[in-house]
């Protein structure tokens, strides 16, 4: 009996020692595992980077309140620290909004012009509105950014139709972005076009769309769009269903990638723009300026980012990539 007790005692101590060793090993490796999974945001060095985030309701019309603590930022696989979360209202409500209208749109746009004018007139005093038309790959500005909303509304006119040229609408977007000076206010665009690119055709991998999105993300510009048919059927009108679909896909790509949205319903002309314009106005009223601690690389460039929240019924819209400066020397 004594021999058995000693053997059992030795076996018991070996088991206890093995469990203790395993516990120590886990205690050492757990923080390392947490950092590898990107959960330790406070200990990470970085540079402050800003981006506009829109909060919207997943269901219903009541937009939930999202606080700084609710905004969870990931850069790639790494969790990054949220430094600031400022509602763009009151003294921080400044907005520069350009309407970029396709001059080759067809006659159906004429019945929507008063709706566009009403939308401009309804903007708050803190919003500067500019009006430009897409002409042969350029953005012809008819009204520079102004707080005089009546003047901006007056600049809205019928499109020229076929005389407006059929170049890629993304050339015009690039031209507008290139000539748009940096500003402290948020900068956003509403394109009104069919999105059809006659230079690229109806296929994926559109270089002009990719370039436009790259420029918008680097500049921090949100690009919304409302689909309206083109004047020529061969380039996206009533008989160009394939091109219409690709045009809408291109607009969605830029909208989603820049943190905005593309509005369309089927291949035909919308009966009214008002539901889209009302939704856009609601989005503009629920935007925040997010500042987070970004992880810099050796070279400056665009980095993938994801902002989420656990607030019930809340959905966050933001650019899929943000420009991050190079690592400080």
C-alpha positions in Angstrom: 0.0 0.0 0.0 2.9 2.3 0.8 4.5 1.6 -2.5 1.3 2.3 -4.4 0.8 5.6 -2.5 4.3 6.9 -3.5 3.8 6.0 -7.1 0.4 7.8 -7.1 2.0 10.8 -5.4 4.8 11.0 -8.0 2.3 10.7 -10.8 0.1 13.4 -9.2 3.1 15.8 -8.9 4.1 15.2 -12.5 0.5 16.1 -13.7 0.5 19.3 -11.5 3.9 20.3 -12.9 2.8 19.7 -16.5 -0.4 21.8 -16.0 1.6 24.6 -14.4 4.1 24.6 -17.2 1.3 24.8 -19.7 -0.3 27.7 -17.8 2.9 29.6 -17.8 3.4 29.1 -21.5 -0.1 30.3 -22.2 0.5 33.4 -20.0 3.6 34.3 -22.0 2.1 33.7 -25.5 -1.4 35.1 -25.0 -0.4 38.8 -25.3 1.7 38.0 -28.3 -1.2 36.2 -29.9 -3.5 39.2 -29.1 -1.1 41.6 -30.8 -0.8 39.3 -33.8 -4.5 39.4 -34.1 -4.5 43.2 -33.9 -6.4 43.5 -30.6 -3.8 45.6 -28.8 -4.5 49.0 -30.5 -3.2 51.3 -27.6 0.4 50.0 -27.8 0.8 50.6 -31.6 2.7 53.6 -33.0 1.3 55.4 -36.0 0.3 58.6 -37.7 -3.1 60.3 -37.4 -5.3 59.9 -40.5 -8.7 61.3 -41.1 -11.7 60.1 -43.2 -15.4 60.9 -43.4 -17.8 58.2 -42.2 -21.5 58.1 -42.8 -23.9 56.5 -40.3 -27.1 55.1 -41.5 -29.9 52.9 -40.2 -30.0 49.3 -41.5 -33.8 49.3 -41.0 -36.2 52.1 -40.6 -35.5 55.8 -40.7 -34.1 56.4 -37.2 -30.3 56.7 -37.4 -28.7 55.3 -34.3 -26.2 57.3 -32.3 -22.6 56.2 -32.7 -19.9 57.4 -30.3 -16.1 57.4 -30.5 -16.0 54.3 -28.4 -18.4 52.6 -30.8 -16.2 53.1 -33.9 -13.9 50.2 -34.4 -11.1 50.7 -36.9 -9.0 48.0 -38.7 -6.2 48.7 -41.1 -5.7 45.5 -42.9 -5.7 42.9 -40.1 -4.6 45.3 -37.4 -6.9 47.0 -35.0 -6.1 50.7 -34.8 -6.8 53.2 -32.2 -9.7 55.6 -32.7 -8.3 59.1 -31.8 -11.4 61.3 -32.6 -14.9 61.0 -33.8 -16.4 64.4 -34.6 -20.0 64.9 -35.8 -20.0 67.1 -38.9 -22.7 69.4 -37.6 -22.9 72.9 -36.2 -19.6 74.7 -36.4 -18.1 71.6 -38.1 -20.8 71.2 -40.7 -18.8 72.8 -43.5 -19.3 71.0 -46.8 -18.2 71.6 -50.4 -20.6 69.8 -52.8 -20.2 69.7 -56.6 -22.9 68.6 -58.9 -21.3 67.1 -62.0 -24.0 66.6 -64.7 -23.6 64.7 -67.9 -24.1 67.0 -70.9 -24.9 64.1 -73.1 -27.9 63.0 -70.9 -31.2 62.6 -72.8 -34.4 64.7 -72.6 -35.8 62.8 -69.6 -33.5 64.8 -67.3 -35.5 67.9 -68.1 -38.3 66.9 -65.8 -35.9 66.5 -62.9 -34.2 69.9 -63.1 -36.6 71.6 -60.6 -36.0 68.7 -58.2 -32.3 69.4 -58.5 -32.8 73.1 -58.0 -34.9 72.5 -54.9 -32.3 70.2 -53.4 -29.6 72.9 -53.9 -31.9 75.6 -52.3 -32.5 73.3 -49.3 -28.9 73.0 -48.4 -27.8 74.7 -45.1 -25.7 77.9 -45.2 -22.6 75.9 -44.2 -22.7 74.1 -47.6 -21.0 75.5 -50.6 -22.5 74.3 -53.9 -20.8 74.2 -57.3 -22.2 73.1 -60.7 -20.3 71.6 -63.5 -21.2 69.8 -66.8 -19.4 66.9 -68.4 -18.2 68.0 -71.8 -15.8 65.9 -74.0 -13.9 64.5 -71.0 -13.7 67.8 -69.0 -15.7 69.3 -66.2 -17.0 72.6 -67.5 -17.8 74.7 -64.3 -20.8 76.9 -64.7 -20.9 77.9 -61.0 -17.9 77.9 -58.7 -18.5 76.7 -55.1 -20.7 79.3 -53.4 -22.9 79.8 -50.4 -25.3 81.6 -52.7 -27.6 78.6 -53.3 -29.9 80.6 -55.6 -27.0 81.4 -57.9 -26.1 77.7 -57.9 -29.6 76.6 -58.7 -29.8 79.1 -61.5 -26.8 77.4 -63.1 -28.7 74.2 -63.6 -29.8 73.9 -67.3 -30.9 71.3 -69.8 -28.1 69.1 -71.1 -26.8 69.6 -74.6 -27.6 66.0 -75.6 -25.5 64.6 -78.5 -23.7 68.0 -78.7 -22.4 67.4 -75.2 -19.9 64.8 -76.4 -19.6 61.2 -75.5 -16.2 60.9 -73.8 -15.8 58.9 -70.6 -17.6 60.5 -67.7 -14.7 59.4 -65.5 -12.4 61.7 -67.5 -14.6 64.6 -66.4 -14.6 63.4 -62.8 -10.8 63.2 -62.8 -10.6 66.7 -64.3 -12.8 68.0 -61.5 -10.8 66.3 -58.7 -7.5 67.5 -60.2 -8.6 71.1 -60.2 -10.3 71.0 -56.8 -8.1 72.7 -54.1 -7.7 71.0 -50.8 -10.0 72.4 -48.1 -10.8 72.0 -44.4 -14.4 71.2 -45.2 -15.4 67.7 -46.4 -15.6 67.5 -50.2 -18.3 65.5 -52.0 -19.6 65.0 -55.6 -23.0 64.2 -57.0 -22.6 62.8 -60.5 -25.7 62.7 -62.7 -25.0 60.4 -65.6 -25.5 57.0 -67.1 -22.0 56.0 -66.2 -21.3 54.5 -69.6 -17.7 54.6 -70.8 -17.6 54.5 -74.6 -13.8 54.3 -74.5 -13.7 51.2 -72.3 -16.9 49.5 -73.4 -18.9 46.9 -71.4 -16.3 44.9 -69.6 -14.6 44.7 -66.2 -11.3 46.1 -65.2 -12.0 49.7 -66.3 -8.7 51.6 -65.9 -10.5 54.9 -66.0 -12.8 54.0 -63.2 -9.9 52.6 -61.2 -8.0 55.8 -61.7 -11.0 58.0 -60.7 -11.5 56.0 -57.5 -7.8 56.1 -56.7 -7.8 59.9 -57.0 -11.0 60.3 -55.0 -9.7 58.1 -52.2 -6.4 60.0 -52.1 -8.2 63.3 -51.9 -10.8 62.0 -49.4 -13.7 63.0 -51.8 -17.0 61.0 -51.6 -18.6 60.4 -55.0 -22.4 59.9 -55.2 -24.2 59.3 -58.4 -27.8 59.2 -59.8 -28.3 57.2 -63.0 -30.0 59.0 -65.9 -30.1 57.7 -69.5 -27.8 58.9 -72.1 -28.9 60.6 -75.3 -27.6 58.0 -77.8 -29.0 54.5 -77.6 -25.8 52.9 -78.8 -23.9 54.4 -75.9 -26.3 53.5 -73.1 -29.7 54.5 -74.2 -32.8 52.4 -74.4 -31.3 49.8 -76.6 -27.8 49.6 -74.9 -28.9 47.4 -72.0 -25.4 45.8 -71.6 -23.7 49.1 -71.5 -26.3 50.5 -69.1 -25.6 47.7 -66.7 -21.9 48.2 -66.9 -22.3 51.9 -66.5 -24.3 51.3 -63.3 -21.6 48.9 -62.1 -18.9 51.5 -62.7 -20.9 54.1 -60.7 -21.4 51.6 -57.9 -17.7 50.8 -57.8 -16.8 54.4 -57.3 -19.6 55.1 -54.9 -18.9 52.1 -52.6 -15.1 52.6 -52.9 -15.2 56.3 -51.9 -17.7 55.8 -49.1 -20.7 57.1 -50.9 -23.6 55.5 -52.9 -24.9 55.0 -56.4 -28.7 55.5 -57.0 -30.6 53.7 -59.8 -33.6 51.5 -60.4 -33.5 49.3 -63.4 -32.4 50.5 -66.9 -34.9 53.2 -67.4 -35.1 56.8 -66.4 -36.2 57.3 -62.7 -39.7 58.8 -62.4 -38.3 61.2 -59.8 -35.0 62.1 -58.3 -36.6 63.3 -55.0 -36.2 59.9 -53.1 -32.5 59.8 -54.0 -31.9 63.5 -53.2 -33.8 63.1 -49.9 -31.6 60.1 -49.0 -28.5 61.9 -49.9 -29.5 64.9 -47.7 -30.0 62.5 -44.8 -26.6 61.0 -45.3 -25.0 64.4 -45.4 -26.6 65.1 -42.0 -25.2 62.0 -40.4 -21.5 62.2 -41.2 -18.5 62.1 -38.9 -14.9 63.0 -39.2 -12.9 60.0 -38.0 -9.3 60.3 -36.9 -7.4 57.1 -36.2 -3.9 56.0 -35.6 -2.8 54.6 -38.9 0.1 52.3 -39.4 2.5 53.9 -41.9 4.6 52.0 -44.4 8.0 53.0 -45.8 6.2 54.7 -48.8 3.1 56.8 -48.6 0.1 55.3 -50.3 -3.4 53.9 -50.1 -4.1 51.4 -47.3 -7.2 49.2 -46.9 -9.4 50.2 -43.9 -12.5 48.9 -42.3 -14.7 50.7 -39.8 -17.3 48.8 -37.9 -19.6 49.2 -34.9 -21.6 46.9 -32.7 -24.3 49.5 -32.2 -27.6 47.8 -33.1 -29.2 48.8 -36.4 -26.2 51.0 -37.4 -24.3 50.7 -40.6 -21.1 52.7 -41.4 -20.2 53.9 -44.9 -16.7 54.9 -45.6 -13.9 54.6 -48.3 -12.4 51.2 -48.7 -8.9 52.7 -48.8 -7.4 55.8 -47.2 -4.2 57.6 -47.9 -1.5 57.1 -45.3 1.7 59.2 -45.1 5.1 57.5 -45.2 6.7 56.3 -42.0 8.5 59.2 -40.3 12.3 59.0 -40.5 
